[in-house]
């Protein structure tokens, strides 16, 4: 097996070729994946057609795997089905939030470390996934801008994102969203190794102790900056693709597709390793 790594964009992403889904289930492949993920943020394995059992095994080689509290019956409990079709997933009614820039687990104390997503069915009319590197976006800020945001805290909530995704929601739906507790995080997430990223996205509602309009303007500006072409990558799915990304430093979103679309993804996620801190 001869593995080739091809960089996809100046600030984000690499394509890994020369392997199949079964080839990934070994310690050498897992170690190579971890190293490349730290370097590139997003890894694309084209048309490897990894089976569900191998997807779970490979995920476990990369870290502890999340078992969702709510998921679809049957199959592997670690695997979530990502679709807008309610016949394929009980959570289909919440998935339009995936059309917004976000990180998974932003309302948790410990957001997931990484996400693995493989395409079972694709939609030629839509459903590409975009990624944005918030490590690079932070690094490219001026020193003055970094100083201005260094100590800011932001309130993240599930309801904030859902209100954008479902503007015509019922009172019952809105009340359900509010049952998910909000979370206060530093705007700048500093890792133990000193690396920093911006914690932004659709869940970011208000800046603590700032007037709402001023905080909203800052958050919108930083999101626009982080998702500008310089820091982003667009993945056009083929059936059998596997994409892995560092969930803590990469925003992502699916480009819109119709609720009747056959698009179906299988996803596993890895338990977070670092609390969100400003250090």
Buried (B, 14 or more C-beta within 10 A) or exposed (E): EEEEBEEBBEBBBBBBBEBBBBBBBBEEBBEBBBEBBEEBBBBBBEEBBBEBEBBBBBBBBBBEBBBBEEBBEEEBEBBBBBBBBEEBBEBBEBBBBBBBBBBBBBBBEEBBBBBBBBBBBBBEEEBBBBBBBBBBBBBBBEEEBEEEBEEBBBBBBBBBBBBBBBEEBEEEBEEBBEEEEBBEBBBBBBBEEEBBBBBBBBBBBBBEEBEEEEBBEBBEEBBEBBBEEBBBBEBEBEEBBBBBBBBBBBBBBBBBBEEEBBBBBBBBBBBBBBEBEBE
